[in-house]
């Protein structure tokens, strides 16, 4: 068996509300959808790279180039269909984990559909419902932030994550705790601080955060270790964890007590499961981070988060958190217990809606295999 074709679709979806981090404010999302087809079945993957190189050096443009000029020709030349083979054989190409992950995810979906099994079953997942948290971006005012937090709590989200940056940190945490003293609250800096800010970050201990996510730049495992040694709040690493090797290094250096696993950041499910297993061995809890995915990327994340060590609320919110109209059916909804069900159909378990995909398409290109 071999693939018949691979299609790349550049898409743009508007957000229902702007999303702001220490990188800046975004009002829509540009991303790549990957479709891999064989014998009448199509697997869907999502490349999470953004339009701009803020979170990562990868962008939708570089990912498209990598897929078109290297990964897709390599898959065609090697006759690769199995996702594990793809993950191992494409290690020869340095970097570009988001581009690799998008195609690998499409192959996983295709495998699940061929076998008639949900991906959570193939991965060895143990959950059918995933604890859901929500990420709230920086707002124009504290009162606006409080209103949005209340709205998400009313919807049933189990955990609130806020974005912070210098000047929008301890004072905003104090305001939140005054109004919501008992909620699960965590703060994400996206690498906006450095070691000289350690005393400022230590003040966050006062607010009993679930965790402080990625305070320093991604490369700085050593300074994260120094900070974790002087603050009580658990540090969680996100951008720093790019592979099982970096995860193991961070744990051995005691740079963190929690790990955020994002499929796109680490290059696919194969590597994500290795990180999961290493953290489980070391007694370090993990949770599944989000990249504001459409329903296709969200479905893949839900299946991954069914694994044993995803024990903390995940950034896996309902479809309407970001998009007025998702590109899958049914869309994802929060149940009455603050969880989202793992789809139980073959592969990712939900149906992409091609009419909606077409409306959001900017450009597409098809490659025969």
Beta strands, then each sheet from edge to edge (+ up, - down):
strand 1: 5-21
strand 2: 24-38
strand 3: 41-47
strand 4: 129-131
strand 5: 133-136
strand 6: 159-163
strand 7: 184-188
strand 8: 212-213
strand 9: 235-237
strand 10: 258-261
strand 11: 285-288
strand 12: 328-329
strand 13: 339-341
strand 14: 351-352
strand 15: 361-368
sheet 1: 3+ 2- 1+ 15-
sheet 2: 4+ 13-
sheet 3: 5+ 6+ 7+ 8+ 9+ 10+ 11+
sheet 4: 12+ 14-
end
